[in-house]
Amino acid sequence: ASHNTNSSVNLDMPSTSKSFDAKIEDIISYIEINLDQQLSLESIASKFSMSISNLQRRFKQSYNLTINGYIRYRRLDIARQHLERGLVSITEAAYEAGYQHPSNFTSAFKKTFGVPPHELAKNFVSKTN
């Protein structure tokens, strides 16, 4: 008997999204392009002709995250990359990520990535010296 092992290749791959939703993919693209702008549920819902509750439900079904949670995560992730490259100070990273107070940024950052932002900034300084 011939054993065809290729048939199950994609079945056990972990999937990042629970269900593919083309409209949600468009919304993700829109969010990515506009991360540096003010993004509200209202503005996203009206841009894509959806109710806020429908938008929230479909987004959560696709990504298992709230829209605001996703936006916050992406902004923190960009700040993390900038800190790792030594492009910004922690205060600048906080403002870039949309935080008015660096202390709020620091706690959100640590909660998200498991290390405080100064750890990454410190690592960058030690790599360059």
Residue frames as a rotation matrix with the C-alpha (Angstrom) as fourth column:
ALA 1
0.579 0.815 0.000 0.00
0.815 -0.579 0.000 0.00
0.000 0.000 -1.000 0.00
SER 2
-0.328 -0.682 0.654 1.28
0.614 -0.680 -0.401 3.44
0.718 0.269 0.642 -0.81
HIS 3
0.106 0.300 -0.948 1.33
0.945 -0.327 0.002 5.80
-0.310 -0.896 -0.318 2.17
ASN 4
-0.025 -0.058 0.998 0.43
0.572 -0.820 -0.033 9.28
0.820 0.570 0.054 1.06
THR 5
-0.185 -0.124 -0.975 1.63
0.968 -0.192 -0.159 11.46
-0.168 -0.973 0.156 3.94
ASN 6
-0.934 -0.265 0.238 1.10
0.319 -0.919 0.230 14.74
0.158 0.291 0.944 2.12
SER 7
-0.204 0.947 0.248 -2.67
0.467 -0.128 0.875 14.77
0.860 0.294 -0.417 2.49
SER 8
0.594 0.506 -0.626 -2.61
0.769 -0.129 0.626 15.79
0.236 -0.853 -0.465 6.15
VAL 9
-0.416 -0.901 0.127 0.09
0.813 -0.430 -0.392 18.47
0.408 -0.060 0.911 5.90
ASN 10
-0.637 0.145 0.757 -2.18
-0.127 -0.989 0.082 21.45
0.760 -0.044 0.648 6.42
LEU 11
0.330 0.902 -0.277 -4.61
0.163 0.235 0.958 19.82
0.930 -0.361 -0.069 8.82
ASP 12
0.553 -0.096 -0.827 -2.42
0.824 0.212 0.526 19.86
0.125 -0.972 0.197 11.90
MET 13
-0.576 -0.673 0.464 -0.85
0.577 -0.737 -0.352 23.24
0.579 0.065 0.813 11.26
PRO 14
-0.289 0.508 -0.811 -1.99
0.784 -0.361 -0.505 25.65
-0.549 -0.782 -0.294 13.97
SER 15
-0.064 0.358 0.932 -4.20
0.815 -0.521 0.256 28.27
0.577 0.775 -0.258 12.43
THR 16
-0.938 -0.302 -0.169 -3.87
0.344 -0.762 -0.549 31.85
0.036 -0.573 0.819 13.60
SER 17
-0.627 0.778 0.027 -7.43
-0.779 -0.627 -0.018 32.69
0.003 -0.033 0.999 12.62
LYS 18
-0.532 0.491 0.689 -10.35
-0.111 0.767 -0.632 30.53
-0.839 -0.413 -0.354 13.58
SER 19
0.256 0.641 0.724 -12.37
0.765 0.324 -0.557 31.38
-0.591 0.696 -0.408 10.49
PHE 20
-0.796 -0.573 0.196 -11.37
0.560 -0.572 0.599 33.31
-0.231 0.586 0.776 7.40
ASP 21
0.404 0.889 -0.214 -13.52
0.731 -0.455 -0.509 36.40
-0.550 0.050 -0.834 6.90
ALA 22
-0.112 -0.521 0.846 -12.59
0.951 -0.304 -0.061 38.48
0.289 0.798 0.529 3.85
LYS 23
0.591 0.389 0.707 -14.16
0.225 -0.921 0.318 41.64
0.775 -0.029 -0.631 5.24
ILE 24
0.946 -0.292 -0.138 -12.22
0.103 -0.133 0.986 41.28
-0.306 -0.947 -0.096 8.49
GLU 25
0.123 -0.937 0.328 -9.02
0.923 0.230 0.310 40.83
-0.365 0.264 0.893 6.45
ASP 26
0.079 -0.017 0.997 -9.81
0.649 -0.759 -0.064 44.15
0.757 0.651 -0.049 4.72
ILE 27
0.911 0.304 0.279 -10.37
-0.019 -0.645 0.764 45.74
0.412 -0.701 -0.582 8.12
ILE 28
0.621 -0.767 -0.164 -7.01
0.559 0.287 0.778 44.39
-0.549 -0.575 0.607 9.36
SER 29
-0.127 -0.673 0.729 -5.31
0.977 -0.212 -0.025 45.96
0.172 0.709 0.684 6.31
TYR 30
0.409 0.386 0.827 -7.09
0.290 -0.914 0.284 49.25
0.865 0.124 -0.486 6.99
ILE 31
0.993 -0.059 -0.104 -6.00
0.091 -0.202 0.975 49.18
-0.078 -0.978 -0.195 10.65
GLU 32
0.304 -0.949 0.086 -2.38
0.851 0.311 0.422 48.40
-0.427 -0.055 0.902 9.68
ILE 33
-0.129 -0.325 0.937 -2.27
0.805 -0.586 -0.092 51.37
0.579 0.742 0.337 7.28
ASN 34
0.232 0.392 0.891 -3.84
-0.060 -0.908 0.415 53.69
0.971 -0.150 -0.187 9.86
LEU 35
0.284 -0.141 -0.949 -2.16
0.856 0.482 0.185 52.60
0.431 -0.865 0.257 13.11
ASP 36
-0.731 -0.637 -0.243 -0.73
0.680 -0.656 -0.327 56.09
0.049 -0.404 0.913 13.55
GLN 37
-0.569 0.638 0.519 -4.21
-0.257 -0.737 0.625 57.65
0.781 0.222 0.584 13.25
GLN 38
-0.610 0.532 0.588 -7.05
-0.681 0.027 -0.732 57.80
-0.405 -0.846 0.346 15.75
LEU 39
-0.708 0.395 -0.585 -8.96
-0.195 0.687 0.700 54.54
0.678 0.610 -0.409 15.18
SER 40
-0.563 0.594 0.574 -12.38
-0.721 -0.014 -0.693 54.20
-0.403 -0.804 0.437 16.78
LEU 41
-0.670 0.433 0.603 -14.86
0.416 0.892 -0.178 51.35
-0.615 0.132 -0.778 16.53
GLU 42
0.351 0.866 -0.355 -17.36
0.178 -0.434 -0.883 53.87
-0.919 0.246 -0.307 15.16
SER 43
0.171 -0.327 -0.929 -15.07
-0.810 -0.584 0.056 55.05
-0.561 0.743 -0.365 12.36
ILE 44
-0.866 -0.497 0.051 -14.06
-0.399 0.749 0.529 51.51
-0.301 0.438 -0.847 11.35
ALA 45
-0.426 0.789 0.442 -17.66
0.504 0.613 -0.609 50.26
-0.752 -0.037 -0.658 11.45
SER 46
0.505 0.679 -0.533 -18.94
-0.070 -0.584 -0.809 53.13
-0.860 0.446 -0.248 9.30
LYS 47
-0.228 -0.664 -0.712 -16.04
-0.850 -0.220 0.478 52.85
-0.474 0.714 -0.515 6.83
PHE 48
-0.976 -0.192 -0.098 -16.95
-0.216 0.874 0.435 49.18
0.002 0.445 -0.895 6.26
SER 49
-0.321 0.944 -0.076 -20.73
-0.756 -0.207 0.620 49.72
0.570 0.256 0.781 6.45
MET 50
-0.307 0.192 -0.932 -21.16
0.442 0.896 0.039 47.49
0.843 -0.400 -0.360 9.50
SER 51
0.783 0.473 0.404 -22.76
-0.201 -0.422 0.884 47.95
0.588 -0.774 -0.236 12.86
ILE 52
-0.046 -0.829 0.557 -20.31
-0.921 -0.180 -0.345 48.19
0.386 -0.529 -0.755 15.76
SER 53
0.232 0.172 0.957 -21.71
-0.726 0.686 0.053 45.01
-0.648 -0.707 0.284 17.33
ASN 54
0.987 0.120 0.105 -21.41
-0.012 0.715 -0.699 43.07
-0.159 0.689 0.707 14.06
LEU 55
0.484 -0.875 0.014 -17.87
-0.459 -0.267 -0.847 44.37
0.745 0.404 -0.531 13.56
GLN 56
-0.094 -0.529 0.844 -16.86
-0.996 0.046 -0.082 43.35
0.005 -0.848 -0.531 17.10
ARG 57
0.539 0.393 0.745 -18.46
-0.475 0.872 -0.117 39.92
-0.696 -0.291 0.657 16.84
ARG 58
0.990 -0.134 -0.034 -16.94
0.039 0.507 -0.861 39.04
0.133 0.852 0.507 13.46
PHE 59
0.284 -0.941 0.187 -13.51
-0.666 -0.333 -0.667 40.35
0.690 0.065 -0.721 14.44
LYS 60
-0.036 -0.246 0.969 -13.54
-0.945 0.323 0.046 38.33
-0.324 -0.914 -0.244 17.65
GLN 61
0.815 0.374 0.443 -14.63
-0.217 0.905 -0.366 35.21
-0.538 0.202 0.818 15.72
SER 62
0.867 -0.488 -0.100 -11.74
-0.015 0.177 -0.984 35.60
0.498 0.855 0.146 13.29
TYR 63
0.017 -0.976 0.216 -8.93
-0.207 -0.215 -0.954 36.65
0.978 -0.029 -0.206 15.64
ASN 64
0.378 0.215 -0.901 -10.15
0.755 0.492 0.434 35.79
0.536 -0.844 0.024 19.13
LEU 65
-0.694 -0.536 -0.481 -9.26
0.699 -0.663 -0.268 39.38
-0.175 -0.522 0.835 20.07
THR 66
0.500 0.768 -0.400 -11.24
0.580 -0.640 -0.503 42.58
-0.642 0.020 -0.766 20.37
ILE 67
0.629 -0.260 0.732 -10.50
0.592 -0.450 -0.669 45.24
0.503 0.854 -0.129 17.77
ASN 68
0.789 -0.333 0.517 -9.14
-0.496 -0.842 0.214 47.58
0.364 -0.425 -0.829 20.42
GLY 69
0.674 -0.555 0.488 -7.05
-0.140 0.552 0.822 44.75
-0.726 -0.622 0.294 21.80
TYR 70
0.518 -0.453 0.725 -5.62
0.833 0.460 -0.308 44.11
-0.194 0.764 0.616 18.35
ILE 71
0.694 -0.231 0.682 -4.86
0.182 -0.860 -0.477 47.80
0.696 0.455 -0.555 17.74
ARG 72
0.801 -0.391 0.454 -3.22
-0.591 -0.393 0.704 48.10
-0.097 -0.832 -0.546 21.17
TYR 73
0.599 -0.579 0.553 -1.15
0.277 0.798 0.536 44.97
-0.751 -0.168 0.638 20.55
ARG 74
0.543 -0.386 0.746 0.03
0.817 0.035 -0.576 46.15
0.196 0.922 0.335 17.11
ARG 75
0.739 -0.266 0.618 1.01
-0.204 -0.964 -0.170 49.58
0.642 0.000 -0.767 18.44
LEU 76
0.725 -0.491 0.483 2.91
-0.504 0.100 0.858 48.00
-0.470 -0.865 -0.174 21.31
ASP 77
0.615 -0.473 0.632 4.58
0.577 0.816 0.049 45.59
-0.538 0.334 0.774 18.91
ILE 78
0.614 -0.378 0.693 5.81
0.492 -0.503 -0.710 48.44
0.617 0.777 -0.123 16.70
ALA 79
0.738 -0.340 0.582 7.05
-0.608 -0.709 0.357 50.29
0.291 -0.618 -0.730 19.79
ARG 80
0.721 -0.467 0.511 8.87
-0.061 0.693 0.719 47.09
-0.690 -0.550 0.471 20.83
GLN 81
0.578 -0.504 0.642 10.59
0.816 0.374 -0.441 46.85
-0.018 0.778 0.628 17.44
HIS 82
0.627 -0.320 0.710 11.63
0.038 -0.898 -0.439 50.50
0.778 0.302 -0.551 17.60
LEU 83
0.762 -0.350 0.545 13.00
-0.632 -0.220 0.743 50.05
-0.140 -0.911 -0.389 21.12
GLU 84
0.703 -0.493 0.512 14.91
0.346 0.867 0.359 46.92
-0.621 -0.075 0.780 20.11
ARG 85
0.425 -0.531 0.733 16.54
0.841 -0.068 -0.536 48.84
0.334 0.845 0.418 17.26
GLY 86
-0.285 -0.549 -0.786 17.32
0.829 -0.553 0.085 51.78
-0.481 -0.627 0.613 19.51
LEU 87
-0.450 0.154 0.880 15.27
0.691 -0.564 0.452 54.14
0.566 0.811 0.148 17.35
VAL 88
0.216 0.645 0.733 13.29
-0.144 -0.722 0.677 55.70
0.966 -0.252 -0.063 20.21
SER 89
-0.854 -0.320 0.411 13.42
-0.426 -0.025 -0.904 56.36
0.300 -0.947 -0.115 23.93
ILE 90
-0.752 0.614 -0.241 10.85
0.659 0.683 -0.315 54.68
-0.029 -0.395 -0.918 26.16
THR 91
-0.344 0.628 -0.698 8.95
0.126 -0.705 -0.698 57.97
-0.930 -0.328 0.163 26.41
GLU 92
-0.532 0.104 -0.840 8.91
-0.795 -0.402 0.454 58.34
-0.291 0.910 0.296 22.61
ALA 93
-0.922 0.187 -0.338 7.82
0.025 0.902 0.431 54.71
0.385 0.389 -0.837 22.22
ALA 94
-0.615 0.722 -0.317 4.99
0.591 0.157 -0.791 55.34
-0.521 -0.674 -0.523 24.70
TYR 95
-0.222 0.528 -0.820 3.70
-0.386 -0.819 -0.424 58.34
-0.896 0.222 0.385 22.74
GLU 96
-0.730 -0.114 -0.673 4.11
-0.680 0.213 0.702 56.47
0.063 0.970 -0.233 19.44
ALA 97
-0.882 0.373 -0.287 1.99
0.361 0.928 0.096 53.63
0.302 -0.019 -0.953 20.83
GLY 98
-0.158 0.887 0.434 -0.70
0.100 -0.423 0.901 56.12
0.982 0.186 -0.022 21.84
TYR 99
0.272 0.199 -0.941 -0.02
0.926 0.212 0.312 56.30
0.261 -0.957 -0.127 25.58
GLN 100
0.681 0.024 0.732 -0.13
-0.037 -0.997 0.066 59.71
0.731 -0.072 -0.678 27.27
HIS 101
0.591 -0.442 0.675 1.83
-0.799 -0.204 0.566 58.42
-0.112 -0.874 -0.474 30.28
PRO 102
-0.164 -0.760 -0.630 4.98
-0.736 0.519 -0.435 56.29
0.657 0.392 -0.644 29.99
SER 103
-0.719 -0.105 0.687 3.99
-0.625 0.529 -0.573 54.42
-0.304 -0.842 -0.446 33.19
ASN 104
0.368 0.899 0.238 0.79
-0.569 0.420 -0.707 53.13
-0.735 0.125 0.666 31.52
PHE 105
0.554 -0.272 -0.787 2.84
-0.744 0.261 -0.615 52.14
0.373 0.926 -0.058 28.49
THR 106
-0.517 -0.851 0.089 5.37
-0.782 0.428 -0.453 50.31
0.347 -0.304 -0.887 30.69
SER 107
-0.445 0.378 0.812 2.71
-0.525 0.624 -0.579 48.25
-0.725 -0.684 -0.079 32.45
ALA 108
0.689 0.704 -0.175 0.87
-0.529 0.324 -0.784 47.41
-0.495 0.633 0.595 29.19
PHE 109
0.280 -0.695 -0.663 4.19
-0.834 0.166 -0.526 46.53
0.475 0.700 -0.533 27.55
LYS 110
-0.692 -0.586 0.422 5.25
-0.722 0.562 -0.405 44.25
0.000 -0.584 -0.811 30.40
LYS 111
-0.022 0.788 0.615 1.83
-0.489 0.528 -0.694 42.57
-0.872 -0.316 0.374 30.46
THR 112
0.796 0.382 -0.470 2.02
-0.568 0.201 -0.798 41.95
-0.210 0.902 0.377 26.70
PHE 113
0.512 -0.680 -0.525 5.65
-0.452 0.307 -0.838 40.90
0.731 0.666 -0.151 26.23
GLY 114
0.842 -0.100 -0.530 6.66
0.428 0.722 0.543 39.71
0.329 -0.684 0.651 29.71
VAL 115
-0.219 -0.910 -0.353 9.54
0.975 -0.221 -0.036 42.18
-0.045 -0.352 0.935 30.03
PRO 116
0.513 0.358 -0.780 9.52
0.389 -0.907 -0.160 45.89
-0.765 -0.221 -0.605 30.81
PRO 117
0.962 -0.069 0.263 10.52
0.228 -0.326 -0.917 48.17
0.149 0.943 -0.298 27.90
HIS 118
0.617 -0.782 0.090 13.76
-0.780 -0.592 0.203 49.28
-0.105 -0.196 -0.975 29.57
GLU 119
0.293 -0.493 0.819 15.02
-0.022 0.853 0.521 45.68
-0.956 -0.171 0.239 29.31
LEU 120
0.615 -0.014 0.788 14.87
0.756 0.294 -0.585 45.90
-0.224 0.956 0.191 25.51
ALA 121
0.922 -0.284 0.263 16.35
-0.167 -0.905 -0.390 49.38
0.349 0.316 -0.882 25.45
LYS 122
0.512 -0.752 0.415 19.15
-0.645 -0.017 0.764 48.20
-0.567 -0.659 -0.493 27.79
ASN 123
0.376 -0.334 0.864 19.87
0.436 0.887 0.153 45.19
-0.818 0.319 0.479 25.55
PHE 124
0.840 -0.056 0.540 20.20
0.501 -0.304 -0.810 47.48
0.210 0.951 -0.227 22.59
VAL 125
0.781 -0.576 0.240 22.67
-0.611 -0.785 0.106 49.76
0.127 -0.230 -0.965 24.40
SER 126
0.332 -0.700 0.633 24.79
-0.423 0.489 0.763 46.79
-0.843 -0.521 -0.133 25.50
LYS 127
0.561 -0.098 0.822 24.84
0.644 0.676 -0.359 45.39
-0.520 0.730 0.443 21.94
THR 128
0.868 -0.161 0.470 26.11
0.289 -0.604 -0.742 48.63
0.403 0.780 -0.478 20.47
ASN 129
0.713 -0.640 0.287 28.87
-0.693 -0.584 0.422 49.30
-0.102 -0.500 -0.860 23.01
